[in-house]
Amino acid sequence: MNMSCGLNSKRSSTYDEYNVTFGILSALAILMVVAGHAGYDILTVGGLFPYYSFHVPLFLFISGYFYRKEEEERPFFYVKKKVKRLLLPYLIWNLVYGVIAWALRTFGGFSMGEPISVKSLFLDPFLHGYQFIYNFAAWFVPVLFLIEVMNLCMRLLLGKIRLNNEWLILLGTLFVGMAVVQLSIGGHVWGWYKAPGRILFLYPCFQMGQFYKKKLEAGDTLANFPYFFIVIGVQVVLSLCCNGLAYSSVWCTGFANGPLIPYVTVVSGAAFWLRVAKILAKNPPGRFLLYLSRNTYAVMMHHIMAFMLVKMVLAGIAARTGYLADFDFAEFQGNIDYYYLVKGSEAFQMVYLAAGIGLPLLLQRGLDRLRSMYRTFTDK
């Protein structure tokens, strides 16, 4: 995805250049990612659309939508652009989080994160992305980079042999992805195999975005009532007939319903939220939504650390006042998935959600202003 409509798109200079629908869809997708990591089911439509049945593939769908055939005319420039916009910022922040993890282990009594090394800085991001824990949600960035490059190489090759057909590409990648799911169900996707497994599993979702743009978007005109009736009806049937719809994209596990259903839920989830985005796009997005849609990269990178800052404040209150007597310091220092809810209230999850979105955007806003000041200074 683009920085303007997702994780890797080009910034738009005018409102007309901005794809409002996909901008809103990107904002909704990152809200689901943050809410999912906080265990907050606010956007699951009463549990009908579990985040982990489609939300990571939704980012691939959006990224695939924005791929342009013109990129194949300058493939090296395209790869260079992706390195600059996706990979380089990831590697810089990975080092920053390596230092943070080291400092918290050394001075704060925390036990999370690996030591800084060549492996944890440059290899682990492509193997799993959990090397320093506090930025684990950004595992998606190297995967997206590799899928973008794979897509370019595949299309260049197919173009050479005149087989660059969207139906062929979609069905071929789906066949490979379903084979990966079947291998995972059989226990064969483990260890080092998880890295190529997650890439090949998510690869068809990228192609779905391109397929939708080229083959389906022009005919996506069904009225809202029958549209939602069909999509929700399909999802109700899936929920009743399947053994849980959620699975893990990062670990390529949890496929409880065979190789086809995960892709069906990707389609149904994307279809539902794409139509919601189209409805919301009838009015220009507010400034906050616009900024969020253009900075999903920052939110993806930093929202886990934002959660930690909330927990650090709660830990300070518990340590100094005794007010939060049931706060578990051992879990806080050793388990990134520990979320303390004040008085056990699920409403407190909104605090985590607000911090997970707001703090990364504030950080990005500050960085944007520093860049602007630097450019102004250097231009004098």
C-alpha positions in Angstrom: 0.0 0.0 0.0 0.9 3.6 -0.6 1.7 6.0 2.1 -1.4 7.7 0.9 -3.7 4.7 0.7 -1.8 2.1 2.8 1.7 1.0 3.5 3.6 1.7 0.4 1.7 4.1 -1.9 2.9 7.4 -3.3 1.8 10.5 -1.6 -1.0 12.4 -3.4 -0.5 16.1 -3.9 -4.2 16.9 -4.5 -7.5 15.6 -3.3 -8.3 14.5 -6.8 -5.3 12.1 -6.9 -6.3 10.6 -3.6 -8.4 7.4 -3.9 -10.9 8.1 -1.2 -12.5 4.6 -1.1 -9.2 2.8 -0.7 -7.9 5.5 1.7 -10.8 4.8 4.0 -10.3 1.1 3.5 -6.7 1.4 4.6 -7.7 3.4 7.7 -10.3 0.7 8.6 -7.7 -2.0 8.0 -5.2 -0.5 10.4 -7.9 0.1 13.0 -8.6 -3.6 12.8 -5.0 -4.5 13.2 -4.5 -2.3 16.3 -7.9 -3.4 17.8 -7.0 -7.1 17.1 -3.7 -6.8 19.0 -5.5 -5.2 21.9 -8.1 -7.9 21.9 -10.8 -5.4 21.2 -13.7 -6.8 19.0 -15.2 -3.4 18.2 -15.0 -3.9 14.4 -15.9 -7.6 14.1 -19.6 -6.9 13.5 -20.6 -8.9 16.5 -17.9 -11.5 15.8 -19.3 -12.2 12.3 -16.1 -11.0 10.6 -13.1 -12.0 12.9 -10.1 -9.7 12.3 -7.8 -12.7 11.9 -9.8 -14.2 9.1 -9.0 -11.4 6.6 -7.4 -8.2 8.0 -3.7 -8.8 7.1 -4.6 -10.2 3.7 -6.7 -7.0 3.3 -3.5 -4.9 3.3 -2.2 -7.2 0.5 -5.4 -6.7 -1.4 -5.1 -2.9 -1.2 -1.4 -3.0 -2.2 -2.2 -5.2 -5.2 -4.9 -2.8 -6.3 -2.3 0.0 -6.5 0.2 -1.9 -8.6 0.6 -0.4 -12.0 1.7 -2.2 -15.2 3.9 0.8 -16.0 6.2 -0.3 -13.2 7.4 -3.1 -15.5 8.9 -0.5 -17.8 11.5 0.5 -15.1 11.9 -2.6 -12.8 15.1 -1.5 -11.1 13.6 1.9 -10.3 10.5 0.1 -8.9 12.6 -2.1 -6.6 14.7 0.9 -5.5 11.5 2.8 -4.7 10.2 -0.1 -2.6 13.5 -0.4 -0.7 13.4 3.3 0.1 9.7 3.5 1.1 9.3 0.1 2.8 12.6 -1.6 3.7 14.9 1.2 4.7 12.6 2.8 7.2 11.9 -0.7 8.7 15.6 -1.4 9.1 16.2 2.0 10.8 13.3 1.5 13.2 14.3 -2.1 13.8 17.7 -0.8 15.1 15.9 1.7 17.3 13.7 -1.0 18.8 16.7 -3.2 19.3 18.2 -0.4 21.4 14.9 0.0 23.3 14.7 -3.7 24.0 18.3 -3.8 25.2 17.7 -0.8 27.5 14.6 -2.3 29.0 16.3 -5.6 29.6 19.4 -3.9 31.1 17.8 -1.2 33.2 14.1 -2.1 33.5 14.0 -5.8 34.4 12.2 -6.7 31.2 12.9 -10.1 29.6 11.6 -9.5 26.1 13.6 -9.1 22.9 16.8 -10.6 21.4 20.3 -9.1 21.7 21.3 -6.8 18.9 23.2 -8.8 16.2 23.6 -9.0 12.5 21.0 -11.8 12.6 18.4 -9.9 14.6 19.0 -6.7 12.6 19.0 -8.1 9.0 18.0 -11.7 8.9 15.3 -12.2 11.5 13.0 -9.5 10.0 12.6 -11.7 7.0 12.4 -15.0 9.0 9.7 -13.9 11.6 9.9 -10.2 12.5 9.6 -10.8 16.3 13.2 -10.2 17.1 12.8 -7.2 19.3 9.1 -7.8 20.3 8.1 -4.1 20.7 7.8 -3.7 16.9 6.6 -7.2 16.1 3.5 -6.0 14.2 5.8 -4.6 11.6 6.7 -8.2 10.5 4.4 -7.5 7.6 6.7 -4.9 6.0 9.5 -7.2 4.8 6.8 -9.7 3.7 5.1 -7.0 1.7 8.4 -5.9 0.2 9.2 -9.4 -0.9 5.7 -9.9 -2.4 5.9 -6.7 -4.3 9.3 -7.7 -5.8 8.0 -11.3 -6.5 5.0 -9.9 -8.3 7.1 -7.7 -10.5 9.5 -10.5 -11.4 6.6 -12.9 -12.1 4.8 -10.4 -14.3 8.0 -9.6 -16.2 8.6 -13.3 -16.8 5.0 -14.0 -17.9 5.1 -11.0 -20.1 8.2 -12.4 -21.9 6.3 -15.7 -22.7 3.0 -13.9 -23.3 1.1 -15.5 -20.4 0.5 -12.3 -18.5 -3.2 -13.1 -17.9 -5.0 -12.0 -14.7 -7.1 -15.2 -14.5 -4.0 -17.3 -14.9 -2.1 -15.3 -12.3 -4.9 -15.4 -9.8 -5.7 -19.1 -10.2 -2.0 -20.1 -10.2 -1.2 -18.1 -7.0 -4.3 -19.5 -5.3 -3.3 -23.0 -6.2 0.1 -22.4 -4.6 -1.4 -20.7 -1.5 -3.9 -23.5 -1.0 -1.1 -26.0 -1.2 0.7 -24.1 1.6 -2.4 -24.2 3.7 -2.8 -27.9 3.2 0.9 -28.5 4.1 0.4 -26.3 7.2 -2.6 -28.4 8.2 -0.4 -31.5 7.8 2.2 -30.0 10.1 4.8 -29.4 7.4 5.1 -25.6 7.6 7.4 -25.2 10.6 10.8 -23.6 11.5 12.4 -21.9 8.5 9.5 -23.0 6.3 7.3 -20.5 7.9 9.0 -17.6 6.1 8.3 -18.8 2.6 5.0 -20.2 3.8 3.5 -16.9 4.9 4.7 -15.2 1.7 3.2 -17.8 -0.6 0.0 -17.9 1.5 -0.5 -14.1 1.3 0.7 -13.8 -2.3 -2.8 -14.6 -3.8 -4.3 -11.8 -1.7 -2.1 -9.3 -3.5 -3.2 -10.7 -6.8 -6.8 -10.3 -5.7 -6.4 -6.6 -5.5 -5.0 -6.4 -9.1 -7.8 -8.8 -10.3 -10.5 -6.7 -8.7 -9.1 -3.5 -10.3 -8.9 -4.9 -13.8 -11.7 -7.4 -13.9 -14.4 -6.7 -11.3 -14.3 -3.0 -10.2 -16.2 -1.7 -13.2 -19.1 -4.2 -12.5 -19.2 -3.6 -8.8 -22.4 -1.7 -8.9 -24.9 -3.9 -7.1 -27.2 -1.9 -4.7 -26.2 -1.9 -1.1 -29.1 -3.9 0.3 -28.7 -7.0 -2.0 -24.9 -6.7 -1.8 -24.8 -6.8 2.0 -27.5 -9.5 2.1 -25.3 -11.7 0.0 -22.0 -11.0 1.7 -23.4 -11.3 5.3 -25.4 -14.3 4.3 -22.2 -16.1 3.1 -20.4 -15.1 6.3 -23.2 -16.4 8.5 -23.1 -19.8 6.6 -19.3 -19.9 7.1 -19.6 -19.1 10.8 -22.2 -21.8 11.3 -20.5 -24.5 9.2 -16.8 -23.9 10.0 -14.7 -24.6 13.0 -13.7 -21.0 13.6 -12.7 -18.7 10.9 -9.5 -17.1 12.4 -6.0 -18.2 11.5 -2.5 -16.8 11.9 -1.0 -15.2 8.8 2.4 -14.6 10.4 2.9 -18.1 11.6 0.9 -19.8 8.9 -1.1 -21.8 11.4 -4.6 -22.3 12.7 -6.3 -23.4 9.5 -9.2 -25.4 10.8 -11.4 -25.6 7.7 -9.2 -26.9 4.8 -7.3 -24.9 2.2 -10.1 -23.0 0.5 -12.1 -21.4 3.4 -9.2 -18.9 4.4 -9.4 -17.4 1.0 -13.2 -17.3 1.0 -13.1 -15.3 4.2 -10.5 -13.0 2.7 -12.9 -12.3 -0.1 -16.0 -11.9 2.1 -14.2 -9.7 4.6 -12.7 -7.5 1.9 -16.0 -7.3 0.1 -17.8 -6.2 3.2 -15.4 -3.5 4.2 -14.8 -2.3 0.7 -18.5 -1.5 0.3 -18.5 0.2 3.7 -15.5 2.3 2.6 -17.4 3.2 -0.6 -20.4 4.3 1.4 -18.2 6.4 3.7 -16.3 7.9 0.7 -19.4 9.7 -0.6 -18.3 12.5 1.6 -14.7 13.8 1.7 -12.8 12.2 4.6 -12.0 14.3 7.7 -8.4 15.4 8.3 -7.8 12.7 10.9 -9.0 9.9 8.7 -7.0 11.3 5.8 -3.8 11.5 7.9 -4.4 8.0 9.3 -4.9 6.5 5.8 -1.6 8.1 4.7 0.4 6.9 7.7 -0.6 3.3 8.3 3.1 2.4 8.1 3.8 4.4 11.3 0.8 2.9 13.1 1.8 -0.6 12.0 5.4 0.0 13.2 4.7 1.7 16.6 1.3 0.7 18.0 2.7 -2.2 20.1 5.1 0.2 21.8 2.2 2.6 22.3 0.4 -0.1 24.2 3.6 -0.6 26.3 3.6 3.1 27.2 0.0 2.8 28.4 1.0 -0.2 30.5 4.1 1.6 31.8 1.8 4.4 33.1 -0.5 1.8 34.7 2.6 0.1 36.3 3.8 3.4 37.7 0.4 4.1 39.2 0.2 0.6 40.7 3.8 0.9 42.1 3.4 4.3 43.6 -0.2 4.3 44.8 -1.3 0.7 45.3 -4.5 1.7 43.5 -4.2 -1.0 40.9 -3.4 -3.8 43.3 -4.0 -6.6 40.8 -1.5 -5.3 38.2 0.8 -8.2 37.4 4.4 -6.9 37.1 5.9 -10.2 36.1 3.5 -10.5 33.2 4.1 -6.9 32.3 7.8 -7.3 32.1 7.8 -10.7 30.3 4.7 -11.0 28.2 4.0 -8.5 25.4 0.4 -9.8 25.2 -0.4 -8.8 28.8 -3.1 -6.1 28.8 -4.3 -4.7 32.1 -7.9 -3.5 32.2 -8.6 -1.1 35.0 -11.3 -2.7 37.2 -11.5 -5.4 34.6 -13.6 -3.2 32.4 -13.5 -4.0 28.7 -14.3 -0.4 28.0 -10.6 0.3 28.9 -9.6 -1.4 25.7 -10.6 1.9 24.0 -7.7 3.5 25.8 -5.3 1.0 24.2 -6.9 1.5 20.8 -6.7 5.3 21.1 -3.1 5.2 22.2 -2.2 2.6 19.5 -3.5 4.9 16.8 -2.9 8.4 18.3 0.7 8.1 19.6 2.2 6.8 16.4 0.4 9.5 14.4 1.8 12.1 16.8 5.3 10.7 16.4 4.8 10.8 12.6 3.5 14.3 12.8 6.6 15.4 14.7 8.9 13.7 12.2 7.0 15.4 9.3 7.6 18.8 10.9 11.3 18.0 11.5 11.7 17.1 7.9 9.9 20.2 6.8 12.1 22.4 9.0 15.2 20.6 7.7 14.2 21.2 4.1 13.4 24.8 4.8 16.8 25.3 6.4 18.7 23.5 3.7 16.9 25.4 0.9 18.1 28.8 2.3 
